[in-house]
Amino acid sequence: MIVLHVLCLLPLLTGCGSTRTVYVQVPTMPLPANLLAETPQPVIPKPLTYGDSLSLNVSLLSALELCNRDKSDLRRLGEQKHNLHLNNNIH
């Protein structure tokens, strides 16, 4: 009687032995060109007067803000790509 049960379960065990791995191409999302463009550097006037230095500080802070915004956008795109990858693995 035990042999009969073992013979019935044997095909189930051998069916698990062969699996096939399928690799799926994930479409790449190109980065927007505006995020890859260089940040414009403000021109440092010569001679640098006190008034010019104030204008230069404003220009430098604007350039820094632009860089930080670009980094934030890149981070957001990375998170979207990661979430898309996770959603594709679930289904």
mmCIF file of the C-alpha atoms, coordinates in Angstrom:
data_MODEL
# 
_entry.id   MODEL 
# 
loop_
_atom_site.group_PDB 
_atom_site.id 
_atom_site.type_symbol 
_atom_site.label_atom_id 
_atom_site.label_alt_id 
_atom_site.label_comp_id 
_atom_site.label_asym_id 
_atom_site.label_entity_id 
_atom_site.label_seq_id 
_atom_site.pdbx_PDB_ins_code 
_atom_site.Cartn_x 
_atom_site.Cartn_y 
_atom_site.Cartn_z 
_atom_site.occupancy 
_atom_site.B_iso_or_equiv 
_atom_site.pdbx_formal_charge 
_atom_site.auth_seq_id 
_atom_site.auth_comp_id 
_atom_site.auth_asym_id 
_atom_site.auth_atom_id 
_atom_site.pdbx_PDB_model_num 
ATOM 1  C CA . MET A 1 1  ? 0.000  0.000  0.000   1.00 0.00 ? 1  MET A CA 1 
ATOM 2  C CA . ILE A 1 2  ? 2.847  2.401  0.825   1.00 0.00 ? 2  ILE A CA 1 
ATOM 3  C CA . VAL A 1 3  ? 4.505  1.554  -2.477  1.00 0.00 ? 3  VAL A CA 1 
ATOM 4  C CA . LEU A 1 4  ? 1.360  2.633  -4.304  1.00 0.00 ? 4  LEU A CA 1 
ATOM 5  C CA . HIS A 1 5  ? 1.397  6.041  -2.594  1.00 0.00 ? 5  HIS A CA 1 
ATOM 6  C CA . VAL A 1 6  ? 5.099  6.480  -3.352  1.00 0.00 ? 6  VAL A CA 1 
ATOM 7  C CA . LEU A 1 7  ? 4.537  5.597  -7.000  1.00 0.00 ? 7  LEU A CA 1 
ATOM 8  C CA . CYS A 1 8  ? 1.726  8.161  -7.237  1.00 0.00 ? 8  CYS A CA 1 
ATOM 9  C CA . LEU A 1 9  ? 3.871  10.911 -5.668  1.00 0.00 ? 9  LEU A CA 1 
ATOM 10 C CA . LEU A 1 10 ? 6.981  10.161 -7.719  1.00 0.00 ? 10 LEU A CA 1 
ATOM 11 C CA . PRO A 1 11 ? 5.781  11.952 -10.909 1.00 0.00 ? 11 PRO A CA 1 
ATOM 12 C CA . LEU A 1 12 ? 5.051  15.071 -8.842  1.00 0.00 ? 12 LEU A CA 1 
ATOM 13 C CA . LEU A 1 13 ? 8.623  15.169 -7.553  1.00 0.00 ? 13 LEU A CA 1 
ATOM 14 C CA . THR A 1 14 ? 10.188 14.751 -10.975 1.00 0.00 ? 14 THR A CA 1 
ATOM 15 C CA . GLY A 1 15 ? 7.963  17.473 -12.427 1.00 0.00 ? 15 GLY A CA 1 
ATOM 16 C CA . CYS A 1 16 ? 9.608  20.052 -10.145 1.00 0.00 ? 16 CYS A CA 1 
ATOM 17 C CA . GLY A 1 17 ? 13.086 19.176 -11.331 1.00 0.00 ? 17 GLY A CA 1 
ATOM 18 C CA . SER A 1 18 ? 13.022 21.079 -14.605 1.00 0.00 ? 18 SER A CA 1 
ATOM 19 C CA . THR A 1 19 ? 12.454 24.817 -14.610 1.00 0.00 ? 19 THR A CA 1 
ATOM 20 C CA . ARG A 1 20 ? 13.070 27.220 -17.424 1.00 0.00 ? 20 ARG A CA 1 
ATOM 21 C CA . THR A 1 21 ? 14.534 30.667 -16.882 1.00 0.00 ? 21 THR A CA 1 
ATOM 22 C CA . VAL A 1 22 ? 13.275 33.328 -19.259 1.00 0.00 ? 22 VAL A CA 1 
ATOM 23 C CA . TYR A 1 23 ? 15.042 36.697 -19.413 1.00 0.00 ? 23 TYR A CA 1 
ATOM 24 C CA . VAL A 1 24 ? 12.883 39.636 -20.364 1.00 0.00 ? 24 VAL A CA 1 
ATOM 25 C CA . GLN A 1 25 ? 14.259 42.865 -21.797 1.00 0.00 ? 25 GLN A CA 1 
ATOM 26 C CA . VAL A 1 26 ? 13.296 45.871 -19.697 1.00 0.00 ? 26 VAL A CA 1 
ATOM 27 C CA . PRO A 1 27 ? 12.805 48.980 -21.802 1.00 0.00 ? 27 PRO A CA 1 
ATOM 28 C CA . THR A 1 28 ? 15.265 51.702 -20.890 1.00 0.00 ? 28 THR A CA 1 
ATOM 29 C CA . MET A 1 29 ? 14.034 55.157 -20.123 1.00 0.00 ? 29 MET A CA 1 
ATOM 30 C CA . PRO A 1 30 ? 16.334 57.759 -21.664 1.00 0.00 ? 30 PRO A CA 1 
ATOM 31 C CA . LEU A 1 31 ? 17.142 60.673 -19.401 1.00 0.00 ? 31 LEU A CA 1 
ATOM 32 C CA . PRO A 1 32 ? 15.776 64.040 -20.499 1.00 0.00 ? 32 PRO A CA 1 
ATOM 33 C CA . ALA A 1 33 ? 18.373 66.223 -22.204 1.00 0.00 ? 33 ALA A CA 1 
ATOM 34 C CA . ASN A 1 34 ? 17.745 69.140 -19.850 1.00 0.00 ? 34 ASN A CA 1 
ATOM 35 C CA . LEU A 1 35 ? 18.923 67.013 -16.907 1.00 0.00 ? 35 LEU A CA 1 
ATOM 36 C CA . LEU A 1 36 ? 22.148 66.122 -18.699 1.00 0.00 ? 36 LEU A CA 1 
ATOM 37 C CA . ALA A 1 37 ? 22.962 69.659 -19.836 1.00 0.00 ? 37 ALA A CA 1 
ATOM 38 C CA . GLU A 1 38 ? 25.721 71.547 -18.077 1.00 0.00 ? 38 GLU A CA 1 
ATOM 39 C CA . THR A 1 39 ? 24.728 74.153 -15.544 1.00 0.00 ? 39 THR A CA 1 
ATOM 40 C CA . PRO A 1 40 ? 25.718 77.582 -16.834 1.00 0.00 ? 40 PRO A CA 1 
ATOM 41 C CA . GLN A 1 41 ? 28.516 79.146 -14.819 1.00 0.00 ? 41 GLN A CA 1 
ATOM 42 C CA . PRO A 1 42 ? 28.153 82.815 -14.021 1.00 0.00 ? 42 PRO A CA 1 
ATOM 43 C CA . VAL A 1 43 ? 30.889 85.095 -15.300 1.00 0.00 ? 43 VAL A CA 1 
ATOM 44 C CA . ILE A 1 44 ? 33.087 86.598 -12.587 1.00 0.00 ? 44 ILE A CA 1 
ATOM 45 C CA . PRO A 1 45 ? 33.583 90.258 -13.445 1.00 0.00 ? 45 PRO A CA 1 
ATOM 46 C CA . LYS A 1 46 ? 37.044 91.820 -13.271 1.00 0.00 ? 46 LYS A CA 1 
ATOM 47 C CA . PRO A 1 47 ? 37.517 93.926 -11.247 1.00 0.00 ? 47 PRO A CA 1 
ATOM 48 C CA . LEU A 1 48 ? 35.078 92.452 -8.747  1.00 0.00 ? 48 LEU A CA 1 
ATOM 49 C CA . THR A 1 49 ? 33.359 95.229 -6.855  1.00 0.00 ? 49 THR A CA 1 
ATOM 50 C CA . TYR A 1 50 ? 31.129 94.837 -3.830  1.00 0.00 ? 50 TYR A CA 1 
ATOM 51 C CA . GLY A 1 51 ? 27.991 95.329 -5.940  1.00 0.00 ? 51 GLY A CA 1 
ATOM 52 C CA . ASP A 1 52 ? 29.249 92.835 -8.510  1.00 0.00 ? 52 ASP A CA 1 
ATOM 53 C CA . SER A 1 53 ? 29.938 90.296 -5.753  1.00 0.00 ? 53 SER A CA 1 
ATOM 54 C CA . LEU A 1 54 ? 26.314 90.551 -4.611  1.00 0.00 ? 54 LEU A CA 1 
ATOM 55 C CA . SER A 1 55 ? 25.104 89.880 -8.159  1.00 0.00 ? 55 SER A CA 1 
ATOM 56 C CA . LEU A 1 56 ? 27.589 87.021 -8.446  1.00 0.00 ? 56 LEU A CA 1 
ATOM 57 C CA . ASN A 1 57 ? 26.266 85.475 -5.216  1.00 0.00 ? 57 ASN A CA 1 
ATOM 58 C CA . VAL A 1 58 ? 22.716 85.600 -6.583  1.00 0.00 ? 58 VAL A CA 1 
ATOM 59 C CA . SER A 1 59 ? 23.875 83.964 -9.838  1.00 0.00 ? 59 SER A CA 1 
ATOM 60 C CA . LEU A 1 60 ? 25.780 81.260 -7.961  1.00 0.00 ? 60 LEU A CA 1 
ATOM 61 C CA . LEU A 1 61 ? 22.802 80.500 -5.726  1.00 0.00 ? 61 LEU A CA 1 
ATOM 62 C CA . SER A 1 62 ? 20.567 80.259 -8.813  1.00 0.00 ? 62 SER A CA 1 
ATOM 63 C CA . ALA A 1 63 ? 23.010 77.818 -10.424 1.00 0.00 ? 63 ALA A CA 1 
ATOM 64 C CA . LEU A 1 64 ? 23.107 75.767 -7.208  1.00 0.00 ? 64 LEU A CA 1 
ATOM 65 C CA . GLU A 1 65 ? 19.307 75.694 -7.100  1.00 0.00 ? 65 GLU A CA 1 
ATOM 66 C CA . LEU A 1 66 ? 19.237 74.464 -10.701 1.00 0.00 ? 66 LEU A CA 1 
ATOM 67 C CA . CYS A 1 67 ? 21.722 71.682 -9.872  1.00 0.00 ? 67 CYS A CA 1 
ATOM 68 C CA . ASN A 1 68 ? 19.691 70.613 -6.848  1.00 0.00 ? 68 ASN A CA 1 
ATOM 69 C CA . ARG A 1 69 ? 16.493 70.599 -8.908  1.00 0.00 ? 69 ARG A CA 1 
ATOM 70 C CA . ASP A 1 70 ? 18.176 68.422 -11.543 1.00 0.00 ? 70 ASP A CA 1 
ATOM 71 C CA . LYS A 1 71 ? 19.363 65.994 -8.854  1.00 0.00 ? 71 LYS A CA 1 
ATOM 72 C CA . SER A 1 72 ? 15.875 65.862 -7.396  1.00 0.00 ? 72 SER A CA 1 
ATOM 73 C CA . ASP A 1 73 ? 14.414 65.106 -10.834 1.00 0.00 ? 73 ASP A CA 1 
ATOM 74 C CA . LEU A 1 74 ? 17.018 62.369 -11.395 1.00 0.00 ? 74 LEU A CA 1 
ATOM 75 C CA . ARG A 1 75 ? 16.169 60.862 -8.002  1.00 0.00 ? 75 ARG A CA 1 
ATOM 76 C CA . ARG A 1 76 ? 12.464 60.915 -8.890  1.00 0.00 ? 76 ARG A CA 1 
ATOM 77 C CA . LEU A 1 77 ? 13.152 59.213 -12.241 1.00 0.00 ? 77 LEU A CA 1 
ATOM 78 C CA . GLY A 1 78 ? 15.242 56.570 -10.465 1.00 0.00 ? 78 GLY A CA 1 
ATOM 79 C CA . GLU A 1 79 ? 12.412 55.887 -8.031  1.00 0.00 ? 79 GLU A CA 1 
ATOM 80 C CA . GLN A 1 80 ? 9.918  55.609 -10.893 1.00 0.00 ? 80 GLN A CA 1 
ATOM 81 C CA . LYS A 1 81 ? 12.209 53.178 -12.693 1.00 0.00 ? 81 LYS A CA 1 
ATOM 82 C CA . HIS A 1 82 ? 12.660 51.156 -9.486  1.00 0.00 ? 82 HIS A CA 1 
ATOM 83 C CA . ASN A 1 83 ? 8.892  51.057 -8.881  1.00 0.00 ? 83 ASN A CA 1 
ATOM 84 C CA . LEU A 1 84 ? 8.287  50.038 -12.498 1.00 0.00 ? 84 LEU A CA 1 
ATOM 85 C CA . HIS A 1 85 ? 10.837 47.246 -12.107 1.00 0.00 ? 85 HIS A CA 1 
ATOM 86 C CA . LEU A 1 86 ? 9.153  46.058 -8.895  1.00 0.00 ? 86 LEU A CA 1 
ATOM 87 C CA . ASN A 1 87 ? 5.709  46.129 -10.518 1.00 0.00 ? 87 ASN A CA 1 
ATOM 88 C CA . ASN A 1 88 ? 6.983  44.080 -13.475 1.00 0.00 ? 88 ASN A CA 1 
ATOM 89 C CA . ASN A 1 89 ? 8.465  41.457 -11.144 1.00 0.00 ? 89 ASN A CA 1 
ATOM 90 C CA . ILE A 1 90 ? 5.194  41.065 -9.242  1.00 0.00 ? 90 ILE A CA 1 
ATOM 91 C CA . HIS A 1 91 ? 3.121  40.189 -12.307 1.00 0.00 ? 91 HIS A CA 1 
# 
